[in-house]
Amino acid sequence: MPSTTPFPVDLDLRVVRYFVAVAEHGHFGRAAERCLVGQPSLSRQIRGLERRLGVELFRRTPRGAELTCAGAAFRPHAERLLRVADGAVAAARAAGGPERLVVGYAPGLAVTGAVRAVRERAPGAVVRSVHLGWNDAATALRERRVDAVVARLPLRTERLRVTRLYDEPRMVVLPRWHRLAGRESLALADIRDERLPTTGGSTPECAAHWRLEPRPGGERAPEGPELESPDDVWDCVAAGEALAVVARDHGRLVPPELTVLPLRAEPTTVVVATREDDGRALVTAFELAARG
């Protein structure tokens, strides 16, 4: 019986991941945020996949995206394909030499002590650490670029094993001439009416966390400018465009014209996260070492 497909279709695993993300979220924008890619780029990639397959996978609606019959049929195979690909990578790495562990860590956090403890416990293993971007921890884990991460909440925890390590205070960055600059610490009520910026590429959960949303009454923070990077915070605050809420270690980097004050009763939580299906002894050893 002749094939109905004259030429084989080569599937780009990255685009298959985009498809699965849209199917899970039912929305191109939220899928793009999860995949840390621009929505126009993700939409073009999905359109290209549909052209290669010769079918429409999603029905675009005002509320988002719905799977078509073809998309619903494709989804379980796409998810299985990603699992097989991830398993192939893990098997190749396991067979290619000594056991390996790659630990990712978010800006301002340290993993040196835990990494050293794992190296001492497993001297034949290759254990290294890599610095991750502000919003890259969960994605790096799912894409198997790292085997464990130390990061701050919020994280998208689907298919991850997450263990709380400790809380640390969030800090408020403000100009030295600001009316609140002379205080020892601040409460949420003190900055209730202050504009707070957002950072492009942040997930909705992360943006809300650093804008202290939702407030006790359910209201949102006054809108500040949208920044391209957390490193743009200093210029934004120095110009009087907004205040900013940052992690404790980020607050230690402020230039002389700014000051930073602890925010009372509004901590952020540092966690260690691993893939829930990764039960290797080396991963467990790092989780235990991180917990101290």
C-alpha positions as CSV (number, residue, x, y, z in Angstrom):
1,M,0.0,0.0,0.0
2,P,1.6,3.3,-1.0
3,S,2.4,5.8,1.7
4,T,0.1,8.9,1.9
5,T,3.2,10.9,2.8
6,P,5.5,11.2,-0.1
7,F,8.4,12.5,1.9
8,P,9.3,12.0,5.6
9,V,8.6,14.9,7.9
10,D,11.6,15.9,10.1
11,L,10.3,17.1,13.5
12,D,12.3,19.7,15.3
13,L,12.2,18.7,19.0
14,R,12.3,22.4,20.0
15,V,9.1,23.1,18.0
16,V,7.5,20.0,19.3
17,R,8.1,21.3,22.9
18,Y,6.5,24.6,21.8
19,F,3.5,22.6,20.5
20,V,3.1,20.7,23.8
21,A,3.4,24.0,25.8
22,V,0.6,25.6,23.8
23,A,-1.5,22.4,24.2
24,E,-0.9,22.5,28.0
25,H,-1.6,26.2,28.5
26,G,-4.3,26.7,25.8
27,H,-2.6,30.0,25.0
28,F,0.2,31.1,22.8
29,G,1.3,33.9,25.1
30,R,1.6,31.8,28.2
31,A,3.3,29.0,26.3
32,A,5.9,31.6,25.0
33,E,6.5,32.8,28.6
34,R,7.1,29.2,29.8
35,C,9.4,28.5,26.9
36,L,11.2,31.8,27.3
37,V,10.7,32.8,23.7
38,G,8.8,35.7,22.1
39,Q,5.2,35.0,21.2
40,P,5.6,36.0,17.5
41,S,8.5,33.6,17.1
42,L,6.6,30.7,18.8
43,S,3.5,31.3,16.7
44,R,5.7,31.3,13.5
45,Q,7.3,28.0,14.6
46,I,3.9,26.4,15.2
47,R,2.6,27.6,11.8
48,G,5.7,26.1,10.2
49,L,5.0,22.8,12.0
50,E,1.4,22.9,10.7
51,R,2.6,23.5,7.1
52,R,5.1,20.6,7.4
53,L,2.4,18.2,8.7
54,G,-0.2,19.5,6.3
55,V,-2.9,19.9,9.0
56,E,-4.1,22.6,11.4
57,L,-3.1,21.8,15.0
58,F,-4.8,24.7,16.8
59,R,-7.9,26.6,16.4
60,R,-7.1,30.2,17.3
61,T,-9.8,31.9,19.4
62,P,-10.1,35.2,21.2
63,R,-9.4,33.4,24.5
64,G,-6.4,31.5,23.2
65,A,-5.8,28.3,21.3
66,E,-7.9,25.0,21.2
67,L,-6.6,21.7,19.8
68,T,-8.2,20.6,16.6
69,C,-8.9,16.9,16.0
70,A,-5.5,16.6,14.3
71,G,-3.8,18.5,17.2
72,A,-5.5,16.2,19.8
73,A,-4.3,13.1,17.8
74,F,-0.8,14.6,17.5
75,R,-0.4,15.5,21.2
76,P,0.1,12.1,22.9
77,H,2.7,11.2,20.3
78,A,4.5,14.5,20.7
79,E,4.6,14.1,24.5
80,R,5.9,10.5,24.1
81,L,8.5,11.7,21.5
82,L,9.9,14.2,24.0
83,R,10.0,11.6,26.8
84,V,11.9,9.3,24.5
85,A,14.3,12.0,23.4
86,D,15.0,13.0,27.0
87,G,15.6,9.3,27.9
88,A,18.0,9.0,24.9
89,V,20.0,11.9,26.1
90,A,20.1,10.5,29.7
91,A,21.1,7.1,28.5
92,A,23.9,8.4,26.2
93,R,25.3,10.5,29.0
94,A,25.1,7.6,31.5
95,A,26.9,5.3,29.1
96,G,29.5,7.8,28.0
97,G,31.7,7.9,31.0
98,P,31.6,8.8,34.7
99,E,28.3,9.8,36.3
100,R,27.6,13.5,35.8
101,L,25.7,16.1,37.7
102,V,25.1,19.6,36.5
103,V,23.7,22.1,39.1
104,G,22.2,25.4,38.1
105,Y,21.8,28.3,40.4
106,A,20.0,31.6,40.1
107,P,21.7,35.0,40.5
108,G,22.8,35.8,44.0
109,L,22.6,32.2,45.3
110,A,25.5,30.0,46.2
111,V,25.9,26.2,45.6
112,T,29.6,25.9,46.3
113,G,29.3,24.1,49.6
114,A,26.7,21.6,48.4
115,V,28.7,20.9,45.2
116,R,31.8,20.3,47.3
117,A,30.0,17.9,49.6
118,V,28.7,15.8,46.6
119,R,32.2,15.7,45.1
120,E,33.6,14.4,48.4
121,R,30.9,11.8,48.6
122,A,31.2,10.6,45.0
123,P,34.9,11.3,44.0
124,G,34.5,9.5,40.7
125,A,31.6,11.7,39.5
126,V,31.8,14.8,37.4
127,V,30.0,17.5,39.3
128,R,29.8,21.1,38.0
129,S,27.7,24.2,38.5
130,V,26.4,26.7,36.0
131,H,24.9,30.2,36.4
132,L,21.3,30.5,35.2
133,G,19.3,33.6,34.1
134,W,16.7,35.1,36.3
135,N,13.8,33.1,34.8
136,D,15.6,30.1,33.5
137,A,15.6,27.5,36.4
138,A,12.5,25.4,35.7
139,T,13.1,25.5,31.9
140,A,16.7,24.4,32.3
141,L,15.6,21.5,34.4
142,R,12.9,20.3,32.0
143,E,15.2,20.6,29.0
144,R,17.8,18.6,30.9
145,R,20.5,21.3,30.6
146,V,20.9,20.9,34.4
147,D,20.0,18.1,36.9
148,A,19.2,20.3,39.9
149,V,18.7,24.0,40.5
150,V,18.9,26.3,43.5
151,A,16.5,29.1,42.8
152,R,13.8,31.4,44.3
153,L,10.1,30.8,44.2
154,P,7.9,31.2,42.3
155,L,8.8,28.3,39.9
156,R,6.5,26.4,37.6
157,T,6.7,23.1,39.4
158,E,5.0,20.7,37.1
159,R,6.9,17.4,37.0
160,L,9.5,18.9,39.4
161,R,10.4,17.8,43.0
162,V,10.8,21.0,45.0
163,T,12.2,21.3,48.6
164,R,12.3,24.5,50.6
165,L,15.7,25.5,51.8
166,Y,15.2,28.9,53.6
167,D,13.5,32.3,53.4
168,E,15.3,35.5,52.7
169,P,14.0,39.1,52.9
170,R,13.0,40.9,49.8
171,M,14.6,44.4,49.5
172,V,13.3,47.7,48.3
173,V,15.6,49.9,46.1
174,L,15.0,53.6,46.2
175,P,16.9,56.8,45.6
176,R,18.7,58.4,48.5
177,W,16.6,61.5,48.2
178,H,13.3,59.5,48.5
179,R,11.1,60.4,51.5
180,L,11.4,56.8,52.8
181,A,15.2,56.5,52.4
182,G,16.1,57.3,56.0
183,R,14.2,54.4,57.5
184,E,15.7,51.1,58.8
185,S,13.1,48.9,57.0
186,L,9.8,49.2,55.2
187,A,6.4,47.5,55.3
188,L,4.2,46.9,52.3
189,A,1.9,49.7,53.4
190,D,4.8,52.2,53.1
191,I,5.1,51.6,49.4
192,R,1.5,50.9,48.6
193,D,1.2,53.8,46.2
194,E,4.7,53.6,44.6
195,R,5.1,52.5,41.0
196,L,6.9,49.2,40.5
197,P,8.5,48.1,37.2
198,T,8.1,44.8,35.3
199,T,10.8,43.0,33.5
200,G,10.3,41.7,29.9
201,G,10.4,37.9,29.6
202,S,9.3,37.4,33.2
203,T,6.6,34.8,33.8
204,P,3.3,36.2,35.1
205,E,4.0,34.4,38.4
206,C,7.5,35.9,38.7
207,A,6.3,39.4,37.7
208,A,3.5,39.3,40.3
209,H,5.9,38.1,43.0
210,W,8.3,41.0,42.6
211,R,5.5,43.5,42.3
212,L,4.0,42.2,45.6
213,E,0.8,41.1,43.9
214,P,-1.9,40.5,44.7
215,R,-2.1,43.0,47.6
216,P,-4.2,42.2,50.7
217,G,-7.2,43.9,49.1
218,G,-6.7,42.2,45.7
219,E,-5.4,45.4,44.0
220,R,-2.4,45.6,41.7
221,A,0.7,47.7,42.3
222,P,0.8,51.0,40.4
223,E,2.3,50.4,36.9
224,G,6.0,51.3,36.4
225,P,8.0,51.0,33.2
226,E,8.8,47.7,31.6
227,L,12.5,46.9,31.7
228,E,14.4,44.7,29.3
229,S,16.6,43.2,32.1
230,P,16.8,43.2,35.9
231,D,20.1,45.1,35.4
232,D,18.1,48.1,34.2
233,V,16.6,48.5,37.7
234,W,19.3,50.9,38.9
235,D,18.8,53.5,36.1
236,C,15.0,53.3,36.4
237,V,15.1,53.9,40.2
238,A,17.8,56.6,40.0
239,A,15.6,58.5,37.5
240,G,12.7,58.5,39.9
241,E,10.5,56.4,37.5
242,A,9.7,53.8,40.1
243,L,11.0,51.9,43.2
244,A,11.9,48.3,42.8
245,V,11.7,45.1,44.9
246,V,14.7,42.8,44.5
247,A,16.4,39.8,46.0
248,R,18.7,40.4,48.9
249,D,21.9,39.7,47.0
250,H,20.8,41.8,44.1
251,G,20.3,44.7,46.5
252,R,24.0,44.6,47.5
253,L,25.0,45.8,44.1
254,V,23.3,49.2,44.2
255,P,25.2,52.2,43.0
256,P,26.0,55.1,45.4
257,E,23.0,57.2,44.5
258,L,20.6,54.5,45.6
259,T,19.9,52.8,48.9
260,V,18.2,49.5,49.7
261,L,16.0,48.7,52.7
262,P,14.6,45.3,53.9
263,L,10.9,44.8,53.3
264,R,9.3,43.4,56.5
265,A,7.1,40.3,56.6
266,E,7.4,39.8,52.8
267,P,10.2,37.2,52.4
268,T,11.0,35.2,49.3
269,T,11.8,31.4,49.5
270,V,14.9,29.7,48.2
271,V,14.4,26.1,47.0
272,V,16.2,23.2,45.5
273,A,14.4,21.6,42.6
274,T,15.0,18.4,40.6
275,R,13.0,16.5,38.0
276,E,10.5,14.2,39.8
277,D,11.5,11.2,37.6
278,D,15.2,11.6,38.4
279,G,15.9,9.2,41.2
280,R,19.7,9.0,40.8
281,A,21.7,8.7,43.9
282,L,23.9,11.7,42.8
283,V,20.8,13.9,42.6
284,T,19.5,12.8,46.0
285,A,23.0,13.5,47.4
286,F,22.8,17.1,46.1
287,E,19.3,17.6,47.5
288,L,20.5,16.5,50.9
289,A,23.7,18.6,50.8
290,A,21.7,21.7,49.7
291,R,19.4,21.2,52.7
292,G,22.5,21.1,54.9
